[in-house]
Amino acid sequence: MQKTSTVTAPHLTIALYQADGIRGDIAANLDCMARAVRQAAGLGCGLIIFPEMFLTGYNIGAALPQLAQPAGGPAGREAARMAREHHIAILYGYPEAAGSRIFNAALYVGPDGKVSANYRKTHLFGPEKQQFTPGDELVVAPLGSITLGILICYDVEFPGAVAALARAGAQLVAVPTALMHPYAHIAATVVPARAYESQVYIAYANRCGKEGRLTYCGASCITGPDGIDLARADPINPQLITAPVIPDTIEQIRADNPLGTDQRPALYGRPVGGAQ
């Protein structure tokens, strides 16, 4: 696991853009990114998060090999330019071409325009297993003076993934997502539960609208380390939402409700006894 040490900051406002996007049209999606980046920067945000496979669309089928780009490809360079121009960090989902392999990835560009992390989805969902190579490393990276962890969609449904990022120092876990019906309960219940369990902020940036036979759930959210929503988008429309990330809030919640120190991991690995 990659890890970068951090120093606690008073707070950082983040933005999350719930998008429908245009399937297969990279230029149009970059234009959409540019508009959202300008809006978020104008609101004083230090980070904006876009959904899974935002660059190309998620349900792109046989077009995937032609639309995939390297991490440092044309789209990555354009995102870097936007980040430098508006002095805001950007995280977006895209299909990464790496030699003969394609990864479902998320590129994280710092406000200086430099790539800080490139995360490759580690838990592939259903048909993704025939399209992508799974990543094999969890990632944390600096976000100003706090630490950012990155997952993609299905990854957040595994408690161990979020817990591992929290143990590595992540205070915010960003999750570009393409959650479709009939799985709306994931956004409504599982994401807040993951935030509560690991006592971290989670920013869950979903798609909305339709792509072919898929209808996305929307309901993107920024959830606090107590499992309570700080902001949530509606289920249907493209929307920008914002919320502050306050590291001191994490420390206070962990002091008041010490889930981490009260755990008994040695007990969980033992056989479970029967009735006496």
C-alpha positions as CSV (number, residue, x, y, z in Angstrom):
1,M,0.0,0.0,0.0
2,Q,1.3,3.4,-0.9
3,K,1.3,5.8,2.0
4,T,2.0,9.5,2.6
5,S,2.1,11.1,6.1
6,T,0.0,14.1,6.7
7,V,-0.6,16.9,9.2
8,T,-4.1,17.8,10.5
9,A,-5.7,20.8,9.0
10,P,-8.7,22.9,10.2
11,H,-10.9,21.9,7.2
12,L,-11.1,21.4,3.5
13,T,-14.2,21.9,1.4
14,I,-14.7,19.2,-1.3
15,A,-17.0,19.0,-4.2
16,L,-18.6,16.0,-5.8
17,Y,-20.1,16.1,-9.3
18,Q,-23.0,13.7,-10.1
19,A,-22.9,13.3,-13.9
20,D,-24.8,11.6,-16.7
21,G,-22.1,12.3,-19.3
22,I,-22.1,11.4,-23.0
23,R,-21.2,7.8,-23.8
24,G,-18.1,7.5,-25.9
25,D,-17.5,11.2,-26.3
26,I,-14.3,12.1,-24.4
27,A,-14.2,15.7,-25.7
28,A,-17.7,16.4,-24.5
29,N,-17.0,14.9,-21.1
30,L,-13.9,16.9,-20.7
31,D,-15.9,20.0,-21.5
32,C,-18.4,19.0,-18.7
33,M,-15.4,18.5,-16.4
34,A,-14.1,21.9,-17.1
35,R,-17.4,23.6,-16.3
36,A,-17.7,21.6,-13.0
37,V,-14.1,22.4,-12.1
38,R,-14.7,26.1,-12.6
39,Q,-17.8,26.0,-10.5
40,A,-16.2,24.1,-7.6
41,A,-13.1,26.3,-7.6
42,G,-15.4,29.3,-7.5
43,L,-17.0,27.9,-4.4
44,G,-13.6,27.6,-2.7
45,C,-13.3,23.8,-2.9
46,G,-9.9,22.1,-2.8
47,L,-11.0,18.9,-4.5
48,I,-13.6,17.8,-7.0
49,I,-14.6,14.2,-7.5
50,F,-16.2,12.8,-10.7
51,P,-17.9,9.4,-11.2
52,E,-16.5,6.0,-12.3
53,M,-15.5,5.9,-16.0
54,F,-16.5,9.6,-16.3
55,L,-14.2,10.2,-19.2
56,T,-15.8,7.7,-21.6
57,G,-19.0,6.5,-20.0
58,Y,-19.3,3.2,-18.1
59,N,-21.4,1.1,-20.4
60,I,-19.3,1.4,-23.5
61,G,-19.0,-2.3,-24.5
62,A,-16.7,-3.1,-27.5
63,A,-15.5,0.5,-27.7
64,L,-13.5,0.1,-24.5
65,P,-10.1,-0.7,-26.1
66,Q,-10.4,2.3,-28.5
67,L,-11.4,4.7,-25.8
68,A,-8.9,3.7,-23.1
69,Q,-6.0,6.0,-22.5
70,P,-2.7,5.9,-20.5
71,A,-2.7,7.7,-17.2
72,G,-0.5,10.4,-18.8
73,G,-2.5,10.5,-22.0
74,P,-4.3,13.5,-23.6
75,A,-7.2,13.5,-21.0
76,G,-4.8,13.3,-18.1
77,R,-2.9,16.2,-19.4
78,E,-6.0,18.2,-19.9
79,A,-7.2,17.4,-16.3
80,A,-3.7,18.5,-15.1
81,R,-4.1,21.8,-17.0
82,M,-7.5,22.4,-15.4
83,A,-6.1,21.7,-11.9
84,R,-3.2,24.1,-12.4
85,E,-5.5,26.8,-13.8
86,H,-8.0,26.7,-11.0
87,H,-5.7,25.5,-8.3
88,I,-8.0,22.6,-7.3
89,A,-7.3,18.8,-7.0
90,I,-9.3,16.6,-9.4
91,L,-10.2,12.9,-9.2
92,Y,-12.0,11.2,-12.1
93,G,-12.7,7.7,-13.3
94,Y,-11.5,6.5,-16.7
95,P,-10.4,3.3,-18.5
96,E,-6.6,3.1,-18.3
97,A,-4.6,1.5,-21.1
98,A,-1.4,-0.1,-19.8
99,G,0.3,-2.2,-22.5
100,S,-2.1,-5.0,-23.4
101,R,-4.1,-4.5,-20.2
102,I,-7.0,-2.2,-19.4
103,F,-7.8,-1.1,-15.9
104,N,-10.9,0.5,-14.4
105,A,-9.0,3.4,-12.9
106,A,-9.2,6.8,-11.1
107,L,-6.6,9.5,-11.7
108,Y,-5.9,11.9,-8.9
109,V,-4.3,15.2,-10.0
110,G,-3.1,17.7,-7.4
111,P,-3.8,21.4,-7.5
112,D,-0.3,21.9,-9.0
113,G,-1.3,19.7,-12.0
114,K,0.9,16.8,-10.9
115,V,-0.4,13.3,-10.8
116,S,-0.5,12.3,-7.1
117,A,-2.1,8.8,-7.5
118,N,-3.6,6.5,-10.1
119,Y,-5.8,3.9,-8.5
120,R,-6.9,0.7,-10.3
121,K,-10.1,-0.9,-9.1
122,T,-9.3,-4.0,-7.0
123,H,-12.8,-5.6,-6.8
124,L,-14.4,-6.1,-10.2
125,F,-18.1,-6.4,-10.5
126,G,-19.8,-8.9,-12.7
127,P,-19.1,-8.3,-16.5
128,E,-16.1,-6.1,-15.5
129,K,-14.1,-9.3,-15.0
130,Q,-14.2,-9.9,-18.7
131,Q,-13.3,-6.3,-19.6
132,F,-10.6,-5.2,-17.0
133,T,-7.6,-6.4,-15.2
134,P,-8.0,-6.0,-11.4
135,G,-5.7,-3.7,-9.5
136,D,-3.7,-5.2,-6.7
137,E,-2.9,-2.3,-4.4
138,L,-4.8,0.1,-2.2
139,V,-3.7,3.7,-2.4
140,V,-3.6,6.8,-0.1
141,A,-2.3,10.2,-1.2
142,P,-1.9,13.7,0.2
143,L,-4.8,16.2,-0.2
144,G,-3.5,19.4,1.2
145,S,-2.6,18.5,4.7
146,I,-5.0,15.6,5.1
147,T,-4.8,12.1,3.6
148,L,-7.1,10.8,0.9
149,G,-7.9,7.2,0.2
150,I,-9.3,6.1,-3.2
151,L,-11.7,3.3,-4.0
152,I,-14.0,2.7,-7.0
153,C,-17.7,1.7,-6.7
154,Y,-17.9,-2.0,-5.8
155,D,-14.7,-1.7,-3.7
156,V,-16.6,0.2,-1.0
157,E,-18.9,-2.7,-0.4
158,F,-16.0,-4.6,1.2
159,P,-15.5,-3.4,4.8
160,G,-11.9,-4.5,4.8
161,A,-11.0,-2.1,2.0
162,V,-12.3,1.0,3.8
163,A,-10.8,-0.2,7.1
164,A,-7.4,-0.7,5.5
165,L,-7.4,2.8,4.1
166,A,-8.4,4.2,7.5
167,R,-5.5,2.2,9.2
168,A,-3.2,3.8,6.6
169,G,-4.2,7.2,7.8
170,A,-7.0,8.1,5.3
171,Q,-9.4,10.7,6.7
172,L,-11.4,10.9,3.5
173,V,-12.2,8.0,1.2
174,A,-13.3,9.1,-2.3
175,V,-15.3,6.7,-4.4
176,P,-16.0,7.3,-8.1
177,T,-19.0,5.2,-8.8
178,A,-21.4,3.9,-11.5
179,L,-24.1,2.4,-9.3
180,M,-27.1,1.2,-11.2
181,H,-30.6,0.0,-10.3
182,P,-31.6,-2.3,-8.5
183,Y,-28.7,-1.4,-6.1
184,A,-29.8,2.0,-4.8
185,H,-29.6,0.6,-1.2
186,I,-25.8,0.7,-1.5
187,A,-25.8,4.5,-1.7
188,A,-28.5,4.8,0.9
189,T,-27.3,2.3,3.6
190,V,-24.0,0.7,2.9
191,V,-22.0,3.9,2.2
192,P,-23.0,5.5,5.5
193,A,-22.3,2.2,7.3
194,R,-18.8,2.1,5.9
195,A,-18.2,5.7,7.1
196,Y,-19.5,4.9,10.5
197,E,-17.5,1.6,10.8
198,S,-14.1,3.1,10.0
199,Q,-15.0,6.7,11.2
200,V,-13.9,8.4,8.1
201,Y,-15.5,10.8,5.6
202,I,-16.7,9.1,2.4
203,A,-17.4,11.0,-0.8
204,Y,-19.4,8.7,-3.1
205,A,-19.7,10.2,-6.6
206,N,-22.3,8.3,-8.7
207,R,-23.5,8.6,-12.2
208,C,-27.1,9.4,-13.1
209,G,-29.3,9.0,-16.1
210,K,-29.2,6.1,-18.6
211,E,-26.6,4.3,-20.7
212,G,-28.2,1.6,-22.9
213,R,-30.0,-0.8,-20.6
214,L,-28.4,0.6,-17.4
215,T,-30.2,3.2,-15.3
216,Y,-28.0,4.8,-12.7
217,C,-29.1,5.5,-9.1
218,G,-27.7,8.9,-8.5
219,A,-28.0,9.8,-4.8
220,S,-24.3,10.7,-4.6
221,C,-23.3,11.7,-1.1
222,I,-20.6,13.1,1.2
223,T,-21.0,11.3,4.5
224,G,-19.3,12.2,7.8
225,P,-17.3,9.9,10.1
226,D,-20.5,9.4,12.3
227,G,-22.3,7.9,9.3
228,I,-24.5,11.0,8.8
229,D,-24.9,12.6,5.4
230,L,-23.4,16.1,5.0
231,A,-24.7,16.4,1.5
232,R,-26.7,14.2,-0.9
233,A,-27.7,14.6,-4.5
234,D,-31.1,13.6,-5.8
235,P,-31.5,10.3,-7.7
236,I,-32.0,11.7,-11.2
237,N,-30.2,14.9,-12.1
238,P,-26.6,16.1,-12.7
239,Q,-25.6,18.0,-9.6
240,L,-22.7,19.5,-7.8
241,I,-22.7,19.1,-4.0
242,T,-20.1,20.3,-1.5
243,A,-19.2,19.7,2.2
244,P,-16.3,20.4,4.6
245,V,-13.9,17.7,5.7
246,I,-12.7,18.5,9.2
247,P,-10.0,16.2,10.6
248,D,-10.7,17.3,14.2
249,T,-14.2,16.0,13.9
250,I,-12.8,12.5,13.2
251,E,-10.6,12.7,16.3
252,Q,-13.6,13.8,18.4
253,I,-15.9,11.1,17.1
254,R,-13.2,8.4,17.7
255,A,-12.7,9.7,21.2
256,D,-16.5,9.7,22.0
257,N,-17.1,6.3,20.3
258,P,-13.8,4.3,20.2
259,L,-14.8,1.6,17.8
260,G,-11.2,1.1,16.7
261,T,-9.7,0.5,20.1
262,D,-12.7,-1.5,21.4
263,Q,-12.4,-4.1,18.7
264,R,-11.2,-7.6,19.7
265,P,-9.7,-8.9,16.4
266,A,-8.1,-11.9,18.1
267,L,-11.6,-13.1,19.0
268,Y,-13.0,-12.8,15.5
269,G,-10.6,-15.4,14.1
270,R,-11.5,-18.1,16.6
271,P,-14.1,-20.8,16.0
272,V,-17.6,-19.9,17.2
273,G,-18.9,-22.1,20.0
274,G,-22.3,-23.8,20.0
275,A,-25.1,-23.6,22.6
276,Q,-24.1,-24.7,26.1
